[in-house]
Amino acid sequence: MGHSVAFQIVDYPGAQKSAQWGMKDLLDYANTQAENLRSSLFTTEIAPQPIGRPGVIVFPPALSSDPPKLPSGWQDRLVELHRPGTVLASVCSGAFLLAETGLLDGRRVTTHWRHSAVFHRTHPSAIIDTDRLLVDLGSIVTAGGVMAWTDLTLHMIERIAGRKLVLDVASTAKLSDLRSRPMPEPRTC
């Protein structure tokens, strides 16, 4: 745990603000609970677009009934960031933005069940699985419902910092009882 993982939560047009700040709060809180650290495990910023070279980029949900659209110029930037190892993640309708990059083609993903028909119609090459709350493919992680930002954030804390820290954070925040629920293992495509 010698280095900090930079999380960038993208404030795209229509992105849910409470999810953005909630993810940031959980990651910031995890830093305060991590034992014996000389520096933070996570740095977290809310950015208007993908900038720099973060370790993880998250597209939070949107509350609109229409799927969000990837702003012009972001597709190439996201593919460029993903290629050397930036993890791309989404919550609920944020998966539409990842799908526009083409990086979900042929891969299993999840989103909210209300979006499944439109998602399948607009991105038929992606394998949609709305029965799963979370799908971790290693370099791409998708979470299913509008409030699944809590599950995604806890999963990423565990993936990066381990079970003990995520249990401490989940317990203090009164989130799901992770002790009785196994988290999905990261997978390759």
C-alpha positions in Angstrom: 0.0 0.0 0.0 2.8 2.4 -0.8 0.9 4.6 -3.3 -2.4 6.3 -3.5 -5.0 5.4 -6.1 -6.6 8.4 -7.8 -10.3 8.2 -8.2 -12.0 10.6 -10.6 -15.8 10.8 -10.4 -17.0 12.4 -13.6 -19.6 15.1 -13.3 -21.0 14.7 -16.8 -24.2 16.5 -17.9 -27.1 15.0 -15.8 -24.9 13.0 -13.4 -26.4 12.5 -9.9 -24.7 14.8 -7.5 -25.6 12.8 -4.4 -23.8 9.7 -5.8 -20.8 11.8 -6.7 -20.4 13.3 -3.2 -21.4 10.0 -1.5 -18.6 8.1 -3.3 -16.1 10.8 -2.5 -17.2 10.8 1.2 -16.9 7.0 1.5 -13.4 7.0 -0.1 -12.3 9.9 2.1 -13.7 8.2 5.1 -11.8 5.0 4.2 -8.6 7.0 4.3 -9.3 8.0 7.9 -9.9 4.4 8.9 -6.9 2.8 7.3 -4.4 1.8 9.9 -0.7 2.5 9.9 -0.6 4.5 6.7 1.9 7.3 6.0 -0.3 8.6 3.2 -3.9 8.3 1.9 -5.0 5.2 0.1 -7.3 7.1 -2.1 -7.3 10.6 -3.6 -10.7 11.5 -5.0 -11.8 14.3 -7.2 -15.1 15.2 -8.9 -14.2 16.4 -12.4 -16.2 17.9 -15.2 -14.5 15.6 -17.7 -11.8 12.9 -17.7 -8.5 14.7 -17.0 -5.0 13.6 -16.2 -4.2 9.9 -15.6 -6.4 8.7 -12.7 -6.3 5.0 -11.6 -10.1 4.8 -11.6 -12.7 6.8 -13.5 -16.3 6.5 -12.4 -19.4 7.5 -14.2 -22.2 7.9 -11.6 -25.9 7.4 -12.4 -28.2 9.9 -14.0 -31.7 10.4 -12.8 -33.1 11.1 -16.3 -35.3 8.6 -18.0 -33.2 9.1 -21.1 -29.8 7.5 -21.2 -26.9 9.9 -20.9 -24.8 10.7 -23.9 -21.0 10.7 -24.0 -19.9 14.3 -24.7 -17.9 14.9 -27.9 -14.2 14.0 -27.7 -14.5 11.8 -24.6 -14.6 8.4 -26.5 -11.0 8.5 -27.7 -9.8 9.9 -24.4 -11.4 7.1 -22.4 -10.0 4.4 -24.7 -6.6 6.1 -24.4 -6.8 6.1 -20.6 -8.1 2.5 -20.4 -5.4 1.0 -22.6 -2.5 1.4 -20.1 -4.6 0.5 -17.1 -7.1 3.0 -15.9 -10.1 1.2 -14.5 -13.4 2.4 -15.9 -16.4 2.1 -13.7 -20.1 3.0 -13.9 -23.2 3.0 -11.8 -26.7 2.4 -13.3 -27.1 4.5 -16.5 -23.5 5.5 -16.4 -22.9 2.2 -18.3 -24.3 3.9 -21.4 -21.3 6.2 -21.4 -18.9 3.3 -21.1 -20.7 1.4 -23.9 -20.3 4.4 -26.3 -16.5 3.8 -26.1 -16.9 0.3 -27.6 -15.0 -1.1 -24.6 -18.1 -3.1 -23.5 -18.5 -4.9 -26.8 -18.6 -8.6 -26.1 -18.3 -8.1 -22.3 -20.8 -8.8 -19.5 -22.1 -5.6 -17.9 -24.9 -4.6 -15.6 -27.2 -1.6 -15.3 -30.6 -1.0 -13.9 -33.3 -3.3 -15.3 -35.3 -0.4 -16.5 -32.6 0.5 -18.9 -32.0 -3.0 -20.3 -34.2 -2.8 -23.4 -32.8 0.5 -24.5 -29.2 -0.6 -23.6 -29.6 -3.8 -25.6 -31.0 -1.9 -28.6 -28.3 0.8 -28.6 -25.4 -1.4 -27.6 -26.2 -4.9 -28.9 -22.6 -6.1 -28.7 -22.5 -5.8 -24.9 -23.8 -8.7 -22.8 -26.3 -7.1 -20.4 -27.0 -8.9 -17.1 -29.4 -7.0 -15.0 -29.7 -9.8 -12.4 -26.2 -8.9 -11.2 -25.7 -6.0 -8.9 -22.0 -5.7 -9.7 -19.9 -7.0 -12.5 -16.1 -6.7 -12.1 -14.1 -7.6 -15.2 -10.9 -6.2 -13.8 -10.4 -3.1 -15.9 -14.1 -2.4 -16.2 -16.6 -2.5 -13.3 -20.3 -1.9 -13.6 -22.9 -1.6 -10.9 -26.7 -2.0 -11.4 -29.0 0.4 -9.7 -29.2 4.1 -9.0 -28.1 3.6 -5.4 -25.5 0.9 -6.3 -22.8 3.6 -6.0 -22.5 2.4 -2.4 -21.8 -1.2 -3.5 -19.4 -0.1 -6.2 -17.5 2.1 -3.8 -17.3 -0.5 -1.1 -16.2 -3.1 -3.7 -13.4 -0.8 -4.9 -12.3 -0.2 -1.3 -12.1 -3.9 -0.7 -10.4 -4.6 -4.0 -7.7 -2.0 -3.3 -7.3 -2.1 0.5 -8.8 -5.4 1.7 -11.7 -6.9 3.6 -10.9 -5.4 7.0 -11.0 -1.8 5.8 -14.2 -2.3 3.8 -15.9 -4.0 6.8 -15.0 -1.0 9.0 -16.3 1.5 6.5 -19.5 -0.4 5.8 -20.2 -1.0 9.5 -19.7 2.7 10.4 -21.8 3.9 7.4 -24.5 1.3 8.2 -24.3 -0.1 4.7 -25.0 -3.7 3.7 -23.7 -6.4 6.0 -20.7 -7.5 3.9 -19.8 -10.2 6.4 -22.5 -12.4 5.1 -22.3 -11.5 1.5 -19.3 -12.5 -0.7 -18.1 -9.8 -3.0 -17.6 -10.7 -6.7 -14.1 -11.7 -7.7 -12.5 -9.6 -10.4 -12.6 -11.4 -13.8 -11.1 -11.1 -17.1 -13.2 -10.7 -20.2 
